[in-house]
Amino acid sequence: MTSSAAVLVLQDLDQLLALARDPEAVARMKRMGFRFDGADGLLAERARLERDVERRWWLAYERSHARYGRGLTAVQGKVCQGCFVTLPISAAPPAGEVALHQCQSCGRLLFWR
C-alpha cells in the first residue's frame, strides 16, 4: 500500500475510533443493528498502518490530527477545505498522480479531488 492510500485509510480509521469512543454513538449504532466489538481491532489496524506510511507523512498527519481533529482534508478548486486558503498551482500533483502534499497555510495533508 502506498503512503497516500495508507493515509486515506488512516483518516477513516481515526473517524471510526472517534465513534467507537463515544458511548452515545455506540448505542446508536447498536440500535441500528451494527455489531460492535470494541476498538481493539481498529487500534491494531492503525498500528499496522503506521508501518505502511513514510515517517515524515505519519508525523505530519499526527500533528495536524492532534491540532485539528482531522489529519487530512480535501482540496476543491485549488482551495484547502481545512483553512480555505487558495493554494498555488505548484501544490497540485501532476494529472493522474496521487501524491501527498501539505497545505502551506495550516499544515494539513491534502487530498486532491
Residue pairs with C-beta under 8 A, 6 or more apart in sequence:
1 9
1 52
2 98
3 52
3 53
3 54
3 57
3 100
4 98
4 99
4 100
5 98
6 49
6 52
6 53
7 53
7 57
7 61
7 71
7 72
7 100
7 109
8 72
8 111
9 49
10 46
10 49
10 53
10 61
10 71
10 72
11 61
11 70
11 71
11 72
13 42
13 45
13 46
13 49
14 46
14 65
14 70
14 71
16 42
17 39
17 42
17 43
17 46
19 25
19 26
19 29
20 26
20 36
20 38
20 39
20 42
21 39
26 36
29 36
30 36
50 58
53 61
57 100
57 109
60 71
60 102
60 107
60 109
61 71
61 72
61 109
62 71
63 71
63 107
64 70
64 71
64 72
64 106
64 107
64 108
64 109
65 71
67 107
68 82
68 106
68 108
70 82
70 108
71 108
71 109
72 108
72 109
72 110
72 111
73 80
73 81
73 82
73 103
73 106
73 108
73 109
73 110
73 111
74 81
74 110
74 111
74 112
74 113
75 81
75 87
75 92
75 110
75 111
75 112
75 113
76 113
78 86
78 87
78 89
78 91
78 92
79 85
79 86
79 87
80 87
80 103
80 105
80 106
80 108
80 110
82 103
82 106
82 108
83 103
83 105
83 106
83 108
85 103
85 104
85 105
85 106
87 103
87 104
87 110
88 104
91 101
91 103
91 104
91 110
92 101
92 112
93 99
93 101
93 112
98 112
100 109
100 110
101 109
101 110
101 112
102 108
102 109
102 110
103 109
103 110
